[in-house]
Amino acid sequence: MPHRVRMSPVDTAWLRMDSPGNLMMIVGVDVFDGPCDEPRLRKVLQQHLLPYFRFRARAVEDATGAWWEEDEDFDLDRHLVRIGLPGKGGTRELQKLVAQLAGQALDAQRPLWQFHLVENYDHGHALIVRIHHCIGDGIGLMGLVMGMTSTDADKDADAPAPRQRRGEHRGAGLVEEWLQPITEATVKAIDATGDLASRMLAASSMAISDPNAATEAAGEAARMAAQVARDATALALMEADSGTSLKGHPCGSKVVAWNEPLPLADVKAVGKALGCSVNDVLLSCAAGAIRGYLAERGEQVDGAELRAMVPVNLRPAGPVRSLGNKFGLVPLLLPIGIEDPLERVMTVRSRMNELKDGYTAAIALTLLGAAGLAPRWLQKQALDLLASKATAVMTNVPGPQHALYMAGGRLRRMMFWVPQTGDIGVGISILSYDGGVQFSLVTDKKLCARPQEIVDRFLPEFETLLYAVLLAPWDDEVDPKISERSLAATESLAQAAGHLAAGDEQAAVDADAPPSGAAAAAKPPRRRRSAFAAARAAAR
């Protein structure tokens, strides 16, 4: 009899959520500057993935529920697969392969994960990762993959410490470093899941020994309880967002797109100048890119709102100790109806601040757990209703800001998409790594057949916001309507704008230059020069 471990209610909910239109797979792409050593990669997987029981176990269901059941015929060759790109092996060919695999179900008779080592891509390798969401959430799995990397091309990541119990082990230092900023940003959500009841109990016990202290503690617990009640009501009564061509019934065929990374230093400088976070700036640019795409299609966008469900990490601070799903979802309304870039980014900032003060993520995690305990038909109805109120699922993850290596290959870029539930047909990923910000999309072919048209608007949206900042009076608080005025920029900011214009001219020259052979055709576009270099000192 193979060893079995009962699946948690939340993991069970994700296992049941597969549908013909959307498979519950987390899909990641790692692009290497050169070749990746397959024997070393195999060893890395053996040391970092296989100690987790669920990477060696099948997901099975019976009358008693869902289980992790050991695959007694486990073979790593089924899960690490070599595949070659056809033709010249450029970005377009890789995107087609990723899209094909994103719409292809994993073998349900085996552990629900697979790594595809892609050869013949841009004179190097790429790695496509597919892991079912029931194994773990995107944050935890991304951290696990980070633990497989090192900062030295000649040295692989250290093997993890001995397991604490079956199926668990401590993560490496890189995992802890990567998770820290995400965890710090979600302390309030963690409080809601773990501390609300304990604070109420603490208030009761303190009333016996110290009535004054108990009054303060009881007040805090009451405020938290009231906020939880408000957030739960808002989630239950949430109205659907604006109807656009991006909403509908997905067909299950996927399309993916990505762009060249945007310099993170430029984004930080703009954010600091506006008093906004990097997150605010990037989300505003994403909203602007979607707005431009819909407007070009002739759709009504003024005043429109697009709701994106944003996963929020609810893991405690420290290294990854176990897999599973420990995150909640918060609904963020992207103001695609606002044309002015400054007004839009300020609106995003205001909405993000409101979300940070609530407990919607923790409530959503609780609802997922309850759904996993309910009959399958009831779970589907409840989660489909929630998904119908949104158009996209969006992740925005701060990655390491230094170069990483895996199995000897230097990682040039990383991106990943979490699955879209119900009838949601758009997945948006924003990931920063090694000084750049990667914007990428996965969409249902029926709802958005050309996501590259959205991705290609991301950089112009940032440039538009940059110019608006360059024209704003730096000594005064930024007026959201300031981009409608004609203001003289300072000499240094004008110089920065000149750098941006020079970058556009160079890009045009590069675009008109004829390719020289297959290598030139496969070569990615030159990264644009930093347009904000002259303004960074002022931003600091």
N, C-alpha and C positions, 0 to 999 in steps of 0.2 A: 504494500500500500504506500504510494508516494506521500511524502510529507505535505501537510496542508496548513495554511494560516488563513484565518477569516479576514476578509477584506473589510475595511472600515466603511461606514455608511457614505461618507463623502466620496471615497474612491469608487464605491459601487455605483453612485450616481453618475460618475463620469464614464464608467464602463458601459452603462446602459444608454448613454446619450448618442451613440453613433446613429447616423441616419443616412439615407441615400444621398442627401444634399450636402451633408457635412460629416466628415470623419473626425473623431476626437483625437487627432494626432498633433503633437507639437513637432514642428518641422524647423530644423536649423540648417544653416549653410555656413561652412567655414571655408574660406578661400586662402590658399597658401601661395607665397611668393615663388616657391619652387617645389621640388618633389617632396613627398612625405614617405618615410620609410615604413612600409607595410608591416614587416616583422616587429618593429618597435611599436607601431600602433596596436597590433594584436596584444603585445605584452601590457601596454597601458590599459587596454580594455579589461584584460584579465585581472589586473591589480586594482582598478578603480571602479569598475562596474559590477563584476561578478561577485564580489563580496556581499552585495545586496541580494537578498533572496529573490526579490521579485524580478530581477533581471535573469534569473534562472528558472522562473516559475511561469506556468500558464495561468491565465485568468479563466476560471470556470464558474458556472452557476448551476445550482440544483435547487430543490424545493426548500432548502434551509437558508439559501442566500448565496452570496458570491465568495469565492475563495481564491487564494494563491496556492496553486498546486505544483510541486516540483516537477520539472520536465526531466524525466529519467533518461531521455534520449537527447539531452541538450548537446548541441554542436555549435561552436562559435562560428564556424564557416557559414552557417545559415544567417548569421546576424552581422557579419563583416563581409560585405560583397564588393568586388571590384567591378567597375563598369566604365566603358569608354564612351566619349562623346563622338558623334558623327562629324564628318567634314572638318572644318577649321577649328572647331572646339572653342568658340568665343562665348561672350556673355549671353547672346541670344540662345545658343544651343544649351547652355547650362540652365537658363531660365525655363526652357521647354522641359528639360529633364526634371527639374525641381517641381514644376507644375504637375507633370505626369505622376510623380511619386506622391505628391500631396493629395491627389485624388484616388490613390490606390490603397486599398485596405491591407493592413498587416495580417499575417497568417494567424488566425485565431487558435490554431492547434499548437502554437509555439509561444514563447515569451514575446510580448508585444513591443518589440523594438528592433531596429535595423539601422546599421551604418553603411553608407554607400561611398566607397573611395573612388572618386571620379578621376579618370586619367584623360590625357589629351585635352586639358583645359589650360589655355594660355601658357603653354610650356611648363606647366606645373600640375598640381593636384587641387581638387576641391573635395570636401567631405560633406555629404548630405546626411543629416541625422533625423530619424523618425522614431518618436517614442510616444506610445499611447498615454493619454492624460491620466488614466487610472493609475499608472506607475508613479506619477508625481506631477507637481505643478511646474510651470515654466521657470519660476524663480529658483526652486530647488534643483531642477535638472540643469539649468544654466550654471548654477554654482557648482554642480557636480562636474560638468564639462570643464569649467575653469580649473577645477582641481586636477584635471588631466594634463594641464599645460605647465610649462616652466618658463623661466626667463633666460634660459641658456640653451642654445641649439644643440649642444653636445651632451646635455644631461636631461633625462626625462623627469617628470614629476615624481617626487618621493611616493612610495607606496603608503597608503593610509595606515593609521594605527590599528591595532587588533580590534575586532568587532566587540561592541559592548554586549550585544545579544544577537541572536540569529537575525540576519537581514539588516543589521545596522553597523555603521562604523563612523568614526570621527572623520571630518573632512580635513583637507590640507589648508595651509595658511592662506593660499590664494583665494580659497572659497570664502574664508572669514573676511578677508579684505574686501572682496567683491560684494558680499551681502551687507556689510556694515552701513553704507549710506542708505540702502533700501530699507533696512530695519529701523534705522533712526527716524526715517520719515514716516513710519507707521506705528510709532509707540502708542498713539492714542487708540488705534484700532486694537492693538494687543491688550491694552487696558480694558477695552470693552468686553473682550472675550474671556479674560481671566481674572480681572480685578474688581469688576462691578459687584459681584456677589460677596467677595471677600471684604470689600470696603464696607458694605452694608453690615456684614457680620461684625466687622471691627467696630463699627459705630455702636452696635448694640452692647458689645462687651465693654467698651470704653465708658459707656454711660454709668456702669456700676462703680468704676474706680475714679473717673475724671469726667464729670458732667460737662465742663467747659470744652474740653477737647472733643468730647463726643458730639457736641452741638456742631462744631466745625466739620467733623468727619461725616456726620449725618447729612449736613447740608450739601457736601460734595457728592455723596452717594445719590441724594435726591436729584441734584442737577444732572448727573450722569443718566439716571433712570429716565428723567424727562426728555433728555436729548435722544436716548435710544428709542423712546416711544415716538418722538417726532420723526426720526429717521425711518422707523419701521412703517409709519403711516404714509410718509412721502413715497417710500418704495412701493407700497401696495397700491397707492392711488396714482402712480406715475402715468402720465399720458404719453401716447406715441409721439415720436418726433416727426418732423416734416416729411411728407411723402415725396420721394425723389426716385429717379431711375435706379438708384443703388439699393432700394428696398424691393422685395418681391420673394418669389420662391426659387431657391437655388437649384441648379441642375446637377451639381456635384463635380463638374469639370472645372479645374482650377487654372488660373493664370497668375504668374508672379512677375514682379518688376522691382528694380532697385536703381539707385543713382550712385554717382561718385560721392564719397563722404564730404561733408561740409566741415570746415575748420572749427573745432570746438571753441578755440580761443576767441573767434569772432562772435560766436553766439554768446559767450560769457560777457564779452565787452558790451554788446547790445543790451543784454539783460541788466548789467550793472548800471548802465546809463539810464535805463527806464525804471530801475527799482523792482525789476521782475526776476523770477528765477529762470534758469536755463529751460526748465520744463515749460514754463509759461510761453517763452519765445517759440519753442519748437512746436507746441500744440497749436499756437496761433498760425504758424506757417503751414501746418498740416491743414487747418481749417481753410486757409486762403487757397491752398492748392486744390482742395475739393470744390470750393466755390467756383474757381476759374474753370475747372473741368465741366461742372454742371451748367454754368452760364454759356459756355461755348456750344453746348448741346441744345441751347435754347430754353433751358428750364428756368423757372422763376426761383431766384435765389435770395432776393432782398427780403430780409426778415426771417429767413429760414433757419432752422436749428437741426443739427445732426447729433444724435446721441451715440456716444461710444461707451461701451462697457470697459472699464479699466481695471485689470487685476491689481490687487494690493497685497503685498506680502504681510502675513500675520505670523511669521516665524519669530521666535525669541532671538535676541542678540547672541552672536557667537557662531561657531562653525556648524555646518550641516551635519546633523546627527542621524537623521532618518529621512526617508522619502515620504511619499504621500502628498495629499493636497491640503495645504495650510495657507490658503489665501481667500480673500473675499473680493467682491466686485463692487465698484462704485460707478454710478451712471454720470458721465460728464457730457453736458450739452456743449458741443462745439459751435461757436457763433459764425456759421458759414454765411449768414445773412448780412454780416457787417463787412463793407468794402474797405473802409479806412483801416490800414494796418495797425496804427497806434490805438485806435478805439478798440479794435479787435483784441489786441494783446492785453489791454487793460481789463477787458471783459473776461478773458480767460483767467487772468490773475485773480480777479474777484471771485470767480466761480471755484477756482482751485482752493482758495483760502476757506471758502464755505465748506468744501468737502473735507478739508483737513480737520475741521472742528467737529466732525460727526463720526458716527459709528456704523455707517451703511455697510462697509466692508465686512465687519464682524457679523452683522445681521445676515448678509448674503451667505456667509460661510455656514451659519446655523441653518438657513433654509436649504442649502445643498445637502447638509447632513440629514435633515428631515426628509428630503426628497429621496435620498438613498434608502430610507427605511420604508417608504411608501410603495404601493404596487406600481409596477412599471407604467401602466397607463396613466395613473395619477401624476407620477413624476413628469411624464412627457407633457401633459396638459399644463402643469404649473410652470415648467421651465420654458415651454414654447410661448406662454403668455408673457413671461418676463422678456424673452428675446424679441418678441414682436414690438416692444417699445423702443428698440435700438436699431441702428443701421450697421454699426461696426464694433469690432473688438480691438482695442488699442493697447499696446505695451510701450513703455518708455523706460528703458533700463540704462543706468550708468555703469558702463563696463570699465575694466582696467585702462589706465592712461599710459601704459607702456607696452612695448612689444612682447608678445607671447609666442612660445614655440610648442608644437605638439609633434612628437615622434620625429624630431629633427627639422620639421618644416616651420617656417615663420608664418604666422597668421597675418594675412594682409587685411582681411575684413571678416566680420562676423555679423550674422543676422538670424533672427528666428521669429516664427509666428506661432501664436497659440491658436487653438481651433476656434471656429465660430459655431455657436450653438443655434439650434432652432433654424429659423430662416435667415439668419444674419449671413451676408455674403461678402463682407469686407473685413479683412484683417490688416491692421496697420502696425508696423514695428518701427520704433525709433531706438537705436542703440548706439551709445558712444563707446569708442575704443581707440586707444593710441592716438589721441589728439583729433579724431574725426568723429562726425555724427552721421550714422548710416540710416537713411530713410528707405523703407521698403514696404511693398504691398503684396498681399495675396487676395485674389478676388474670385468670385464665381463667374465663369465665362458668360453665363446668361445675363447677369446683372451688370457686369463691367468687363467687357472683352478686351479692353486696352488700358490696363492700369498704368502703363508707362506714361500715358498722357497726364495722369495725376502726379506721378513721381517727378516728371520733368518740370512741373510747376513749383516744386518745393524750393529749389534754389532761387528762382526769380522772386518768389514770395519773400524769402529772407532778404534779398537785395532791395526789394521795395521797402521793407521795414527798416533796413539799414539806412537808405536814403532819407527816410522820414526822420530818423534819429539824427542824421547829419545836419538836417535843416532845422532841428529844434533848438531853442535856447537852452544851453546846458546848465546855466546858473539857476534856472527856474524849474518849478515842477512841470513835468510834461503834460501838456493839454492833449487829451485824446483826439481833438480835431486839428492838431497843429499841422498835420501834413497837408491841409487844405490851404495853408498860408504860404506866402513866398518870403522866406527869411534868408538872410545871408549867413553862411556857415563860417566858422573860424578857418584860419589858414591851414591848420593841421588837418581839420576834417575835410576841407576841400581837397587836400593832397590825398587823403584816403579814398575819396570819391574818384580821384584821378587814377589811383591804383586799380579800382574796380573797373573803370572804363578800359584801362589798358588790358585787364584780364579778359574783357569781352572781345576786344580786338584780336588778341592772341587766339582766343577760342575760335573766332571766325576764320583766322588764317589756318589753324589746325584743321578745321572742318573742310576747308576748300582744298587742302593739300592732298594730292593723290596718294593712295596707299602704295607701299613698296613691298609687295609679296604677302604671303599668308600671315607672317609674323606681324606685319604692320596692321593687317586687317583685324587680327585678334587682340591687338594692343588696346587697353582701355584708354579713354580720353585722359588728357593731362589734367591733373588736379589744378583747379583754379587758384591763382595767387591769393594770399590773404588780403582782402579788401579793407580790413579794418585795422591794419598794423599801426598806422599813424594815430589812430584814435584810442588805442588800448591804454596809453598812459593817462589820458584824460578820464577814461572809464574807471581806472583804479582809484 
